[in-house]
Amino acid sequence: MRQEVLSGLERLHAVSALLQRVRREDPRVGVWEAADPQWWWRKPRASDEVATPVWFDDEGQPIAAAMLTAWPRAWWLDVIRLPGQPVALDDLAAPAWAALERVEESPVIEALVLAGDDELGAWYAGRGFAVAEESWSGWMAAADRPAVRALPGGYQLVDRAVRGADGAPEHPMVGRNGPDVETRLRQTALYDPHLDLAVLAEDGSVAGYALFWNDPVTGVGIVEPVRVEDAHSGRGIGYAMISAGLERLAQAGAARLKIGWESDRAGELYTRL
């Protein structure tokens, strides 16, 4: 067993491989899928070049990692371990914790811990963390996906492979994620432009978008993110767009589908799906 201190894309690739190992080991353990940090890579962050440790086994495969992600209001500290591995939480997280202490203005630190992971929950509680809020994840067998619902009249569903950089130089997510979003998405292993969907209004403007991620290693397909612009909400666009994306995930080979949410409004839509 050995430790490497990694940053940037090198760490992203190692953490992605670790999350795939975790998911293959247990279909319900842990919080994140490999696609999650790949989606977070969509924009530059202060955490990109902050080096944190990744542990590898004797075959060179990742078994544990501490991952830092800078968000506008907080830094996330995620501790990820392959079940049954002997890496102590203190040893694993200490370098990341030290890096956080060097960040200017003493950032707020958050972590998402799976309900029932008593060891990790106790470790965070012992360092002064308190439960602040809950998030939810929904799982579905791909065979149980809903039928694709048609969009309302006047709307059109397109993907990034069809409406590419030549036909639409600005990616629909640029407004919220910055000018580099497409370049950075294409640096990740799981991004597929055929699963990068947008709904266009009659005037060609973007009424909504959603990105779907198929992981052929784990058989899991996830939905992240989903957005319907306020002027087009309440018309069934979100349901139609997501149902089309779930169908594409299934056709790409995903056996299980996953979506996460934090608000009751989003939860109502996703559980109906």
HELIX and SHEET records of a PDB file:
HELIX    1   1 GLY A    8  GLU A   25  1                                  18    
HELIX    2   2 ALA A   35  TRP A   40  1                                   6    
HELIX    3   3 LEU A   89  GLU A  101  1                                  13    
HELIX    4   4 ASP A  118  ALA A  125  1                                   8    
HELIX    5   5 ALA A  142  ASP A  144  5                                   3    
HELIX    6   6 VAL A  174  ASN A  177  1                                   4    
HELIX    7   7 VAL A  181  LEU A  185  1                                   5    
HELIX    8   8 PRO A  193  LEU A  195  5                                   3    
HELIX    9   9 ASP A  230  HIS A  232  5                                   3    
HELIX   10  10 ILE A  237  ALA A  252  1                                  16    
HELIX   11  11 ASP A  264  ARG A  272  1                                   9    
SHEET    1   A 5 ARG A   2  LEU A   6  0                                        
SHEET    2   A 5 THR A  52  PHE A  56 -1                                        
SHEET    3   A 5 PRO A  62  ALA A  70 -1                                        
SHEET    4   A 5 TRP A  75  ARG A  81 -1                                        
SHEET    5   A 5 ILE A 109  GLU A 110  1                                        
SHEET    1   B 6 TRP A 136  ALA A 141  0                                        
SHEET    2   B 6 ARG A 256  TRP A 261 -1                                        
SHEET    3   B 6 VAL A 220  VAL A 228  1                                        
SHEET    4   B 6 VAL A 206  ASP A 215 -1                                        
SHEET    5   B 6 ASP A 196  LEU A 200 -1                                        
SHEET    6   B 6 GLN A 156  ASP A 159 -1                                        
END                                                                             
